[in-house]
Amino acid sequence: MFNLRHLVYFVALGLFWGISPSQYAYWGRAGVPVSHILVYTGFGLAVFLGLMARLRHGSLGWDRGVLVYSLVCAVLMNVPFSMSLTFARHVPAAELALVFSLSPLISFALGAATGRDPVTPRRLLAVLVGFTACVILVITRQGMVTGEVSWWLVASFANPVLYAGYNWYANRHWPRGGTTFSIGAAESFWTGVLGLPFMLVLAPPWTFTYSAFAYGTIALATLMWVAERISYFTLIRERGPSYTVQAVYLSSPAAVVFGVLFFGGAADFWLWLALAILMLGLYLNNSGAPTRSSA
């Protein structure tokens, strides 16, 4: 049944995921330490979402179940997020976006391996098509003709695997009584807490200076993350991970376009071919007769 609210969340999620690789790349070029991004956006999000929880529900709702769940979510999310921020300093934004867009296919592969998702010929073909897109992307990058592998690009394929685990946990272990705002605020708070020791030890803020524009983009990203976290936790709870990760249908082409517009030099034939093959794989993975998970 059509649900306009879910559609709005879906579009917001896809657009945010689409622009994120370009944001990460800019912060790398601006010299913003990864720990600063975690701390500033984490605590900023916690304040915004905490206020929304108080206004909507009258309290933060941070009982033991919510705090434990959100702490695990924060760890599962921030490990690949921190890696994303690092990879964005070595891999072009458009290419990184395609790698991240493999998450639905990897989610199915992990589900099939653990017996959670039924295996069908159509979905096996989807995984094979997605793998083909990966191969094309890797072997056609600059330097591959001479045998110089971009190990940063290869390493970035770990991210969709880690994010798939995060999506599964976030949906499977939602705590009783938890709300979108309470979970979002708690996870964001833990993000700031987890990043704080790294910032104070490795990159004390009083030893770093970067442009006012960079600070402005962090503030803007925090506001955008409010919409993203609300969208993500609403969809992951009400529609499940399979529906939520399909936002890559929107984010994949958007990310390539944003990457080309902001940084240029990425719109080669092989990149667009890998994108087209990836979109085919995503379509095969999320179409056909509905299937039931065994879990």
SVG drawing of the C-alpha trace seen along z (x, -y; Angstrom):
<svg xmlns="http://www.w3.org/2000/svg" viewBox="-2 -31 55 53">
<polyline fill="none" stroke="black" stroke-width="0.4" points="0.0,0.0 1.3,-3.4 2.5,-5.5 3.5,-9.1 5.4,-9.4 7.6,-6.5 8.2,-7.8 9.4,-11.2 11.7,-9.4 12.9,-7.1 13.8,-10.1 15.5,-12.0 17.6,-8.9 18.6,-8.3 19.6,-11.9 21.6,-12.1 23.4,-8.9 24.0,-10.2 25.8,-13.4 27.7,-11.8 30.8,-10.5 31.3,-14.0 31.0,-15.5 33.6,-13.0 35.9,-13.8 35.6,-17.6 36.4,-17.1 39.5,-15.1 40.7,-17.9 39.9,-20.5 42.0,-18.7 39.2,-17.9 40.2,-15.0 37.8,-12.0 37.4,-12.2 36.3,-15.8 33.5,-14.8 32.4,-12.0 32.3,-14.2 30.8,-17.4 28.1,-15.7 27.5,-13.0 26.8,-15.4 25.0,-17.9 22.7,-15.2 22.1,-14.0 21.0,-17.5 18.6,-18.0 17.1,-14.5 16.9,-14.6 14.9,-17.9 12.6,-16.3 12.1,-13.3 11.2,-15.5 8.8,-17.5 7.2,-14.5 7.2,-12.0 7.8,-14.1 11.1,-12.4 14.3,-11.0 13.1,-7.4 16.7,-6.3 16.1,-3.1 18.7,-0.3 17.4,1.5 17.6,-1.7 21.1,-2.6 22.6,0.9 21.0,1.2 22.1,-2.2 25.6,-1.7 25.9,1.5 24.4,-0.4 26.9,-3.2 29.8,-0.8 28.5,1.1 27.8,-2.1 30.8,-4.2 33.5,-1.6 32.5,-1.6 31.6,-5.3 35.1,-6.2 36.5,-3.9 34.3,-5.7 35.7,-9.1 39.3,-7.7 38.7,-6.0 37.2,-9.2 40.6,-10.8 42.1,-8.2 39.2,-7.1 37.2,-9.4 33.7,-10.1 31.9,-8.6 33.8,-5.4 33.3,-5.2 29.6,-5.7 29.3,-2.7 31.2,-0.5 28.9,-1.6 25.8,-0.9 26.6,2.9 25.1,3.1 21.8,4.6 23.5,7.4 25.9,8.1 23.0,8.1 21.4,10.8 24.6,12.8 25.1,12.7 21.5,13.6 21.7,16.5 24.9,17.8 23.4,17.7 20.1,19.2 18.0,16.0 17.1,15.3 15.9,17.9 18.2,18.5 16.6,18.1 18.2,18.2 17.2,14.6 18.9,13.3 22.0,15.5 22.2,13.8 21.9,10.4 24.9,11.2 26.9,12.3 25.9,9.2 26.9,7.0 30.3,8.9 30.7,8.1 30.2,4.4 32.9,4.6 35.4,6.2 34.8,3.7 35.2,0.8 38.4,2.1 40.2,3.2 39.4,0.1 40.8,-2.4 43.9,-4.4 47.0,-2.4 45.5,1.0 46.9,1.2 50.4,1.2 49.4,3.6 49.2,1.0 46.2,2.0 44.4,-0.8 44.4,1.0 42.4,-1.8 39.6,-1.1 39.9,2.7 39.8,2.1 36.7,-0.1 34.7,3.0 34.7,4.0 32.3,1.1 29.2,2.6 29.8,5.8 30.0,3.9 27.0,1.7 25.0,4.8 25.7,6.2 24.6,2.8 21.4,2.8 20.6,6.4 21.2,5.7 19.3,2.4 16.2,4.1 16.5,7.4 17.1,6.1 14.9,3.0 14.3,2.5 10.8,2.6 9.6,-1.0 12.3,-2.5 11.2,-5.3 12.9,-6.8 13.9,-9.9 15.1,-8.2 17.2,-5.7 18.5,-8.3 19.5,-10.6 21.1,-7.8 23.1,-6.4 24.3,-9.9 25.3,-10.5 27.4,-7.3 29.0,-8.4 30.3,-11.5 31.4,-9.6 33.3,-7.0 35.0,-9.7 36.0,-12.0 39.1,-10.0 40.4,-9.8 39.9,-13.5 41.6,-14.5 44.6,-12.1 45.1,-12.1 43.7,-15.4 43.2,-17.9 40.9,-20.7 43.2,-23.4 45.9,-22.2 43.8,-22.1 42.5,-25.0 40.5,-24.8 38.3,-27.2 35.0,-28.6 33.4,-27.0 34.5,-23.6 32.9,-24.2 29.8,-25.4 29.6,-22.1 29.9,-20.1 27.0,-22.1 25.0,-21.7 25.7,-17.9 24.5,-17.7 21.2,-19.2 21.0,-16.9 21.8,-13.9 18.8,-14.8 16.6,-14.1 18.7,-11.0 18.6,-9.4 14.8,-10.0 14.3,-8.6 16.6,-5.6 15.3,-4.5 11.7,-5.0 12.1,-2.9 14.3,-0.2 11.7,0.2 8.5,0.0 9.6,1.4 12.7,3.4 16.2,3.5 15.3,4.9 13.1,1.9 15.4,-0.7 18.6,0.2 16.7,-0.1 17.3,-3.9 20.5,-3.1 18.4,-3.1 18.3,-6.9 21.6,-7.4 23.8,-5.5 23.2,-7.7 22.9,-10.8 26.3,-10.0 28.0,-9.7 26.5,-12.9 27.4,-14.8 31.0,-13.4 31.4,-14.6 29.9,-18.0 31.9,-18.7 35.3,-17.1 35.1,-16.3 37.2,-13.8 35.2,-10.7 32.7,-10.4 34.5,-7.9 32.7,-5.2 33.7,-2.3 32.3,-4.1 28.9,-4.6 29.0,-1.0 29.7,0.3 26.8,-1.9 24.4,-0.5 25.4,3.1 25.1,2.4 21.6,1.0 20.6,4.1 21.9,6.2 19.9,4.2 16.8,4.5 17.2,8.3 17.8,8.6 14.7,6.6 12.2,7.7 10.4,10.9 8.2,13.0 8.2,12.0 10.2,14.3 10.1,15.0 13.0,15.1 13.5,18.2 14.4,16.3"/>
</svg>
